Amino acid sequence: MDRPDMSGQTIEAGDAENLQLSFDQEMLHTPEEASPTIPKEKTKNILWVDDSPDKNAFILKSLKELNFDVTTTTTTLAGVASFNERSYGLVISDMGRMEEQTFHAKAGIDLVKQIRKIDPAVAIALYCSPREKEVHESAALDAGANIVTASPTQLLAFIYQLNS
């Protein structure tokens, strides 16, 4: 598998099929207090908070095959606890999820706010439905998320960009 090359903003991966991933540099948002560069040794550690981690099975499997160490949790509380226990270079979260038997439409934004209090420089991506992106993207970016996307291609491009 080829190493990602973000200089041309196209990533070529794979051997026979040459899957191409591309992203628009403007879709990335860096909070003022956040460092634009993430140390490579931290970036390989990813915390993924989602109440239905099985729906991300393909991406999770792909990341693990690329030697990323992905820890999954299903609640904001568990995610913050895991973040406090270990060093992560990237946090990925869904937007809305069940928390204590109640659906919280802005759980991802709540997680972003809590993580930003702990570490203003860690990369944070919210991976959600197109509707959630439309409704909550502005608030999520204002809270400190670096990217809000409904696209697995954009999510993977963001992850690869952090490691290039």
N, C-alpha and C positions, 0 to 999 in steps of 0.2 A: 504494500500500500504506500502511495506517495505521501511525503510530508506536505502539509498544507502550505500553499503559497498565497498569501493575502495581498501581495503587491498588485496583482492584476484583478483582485477581488473575485477571482474564480478559483475554486478548489477542485482539483481532480483527485479522485480517490478510487481505489479498486484496480483490478488488473484488466480483465477482459471488457467489462462494461463501461468503465470510466464514468462513474456517476459525477455529475457536475453540480456543485453547490455555489450559489452566489448570494451576495448581500449588498445592500446599499449602505454606505458608511453613515449616512444621515439617520438611519434607524437606530443607531447606538446613541445612548445618552449617558454622559458621565457626570455625576454630581460634582459640584464645585470642590467639595472637600475630599473627593476620592482621587486616589492616585491612578493615572491612566495605565500604568504598567503593573502587572501582577507577577510576582516571582514565580518562575516556572515550577519550582519544587512544590509550591502550594497549589497551583492551578490544577494539578492532576487529582487533587482531592475535591470531590464535589458532594455537596449536601443537596438532596432532592426531597422537597416536602410536597406531598400530594396524597390526598385521601384515597386515591385509586391508582397506586403505582403500577398495577398490571396494565393499564392503558398506555403506559410508556415503555412497555417491554422491549420493543424493537430498538428504541433509542438507547435504553439502558444496556442492552446486550451489545450494541455497537460501541458504546463508550467503554465498556469493560474489555471488549476485544482490542481496543486501542490503548489498553493499560491505564485507563482512568480508574480511580478508586471511588466508587459511588456509594454513599450511604443514603438510604431512604428512610424517611419518617412520614407519618400520616397526619400529624397535627402541628400547629404552630408551636405549642408548648414543647412537644418532643423535638421539634426542629431547633428551637432556641437552646434547649438543653444540650443537644448534640453539638451545636455550634460552640457553646461554651466549653465543651469537653475536648474539642479537637480543632486543629487548624485546617481551614478550608480556603481554597482559592476562588470558589464559585458556589453560589447558592442558587438553586432553581426551585421555583414554586409554581403551583397552579394558582388561580385567582380565587375562586370560591371553593369552599370545602366544608364538610361536616366537622364541627368542633363541639364536643360535649353534647352530641345528639341534636344539634341545631345547625342548620346551614348558614354559613357566614359568607356573603357574597364578596366581601373585601378581605378575606383572610390573608390572601397574598400580600396585600398592601400593609396589613397589620404586621406580618412577618418582616417585610422590608423595613418598616419603622423600627422594629425591635433589633434587627440585625445591625442597622445603621448606628444605633446607640452604642453597640458593642464594637463595631469595626466599620469606620466610615470609608475604608478603601476596598473592601472585598467586592468582587463582581457579583451582581444579582440579576438574574433573568426570570421574568414571569412568563410562563408558557401556558396559554389558556385558549379558550374558544375565540373565534372571530368576534362574536357578540360581546364577550367579556373585554376583549381588547378595545373594541369601539367605545364601550361605556366607561372603562376604568383606566385606560392608558395614561391619560394626562395626570390623574391623581397618583398613579403608581410611579411615574417618572418624577413627579414632584416629591414623592416620599423617598426617592433615592434609588429606584430600580434603574439599571443600565439599559435594559431592553425589555419590551413587552411584545410578545409575538404569539401568533397562532400557528406559525409555520415551523415544522420540524427542520426544514432546510435552513431557515434563518437561525434557529436555535443552535444547530450544529455549526453553522458558519461562525456564530459568535464564540462558541467554545473553541473552535480551531483558531480564531483570531487571537484569543487570549494566550494561546500556546505557540504562536508563530514568532 
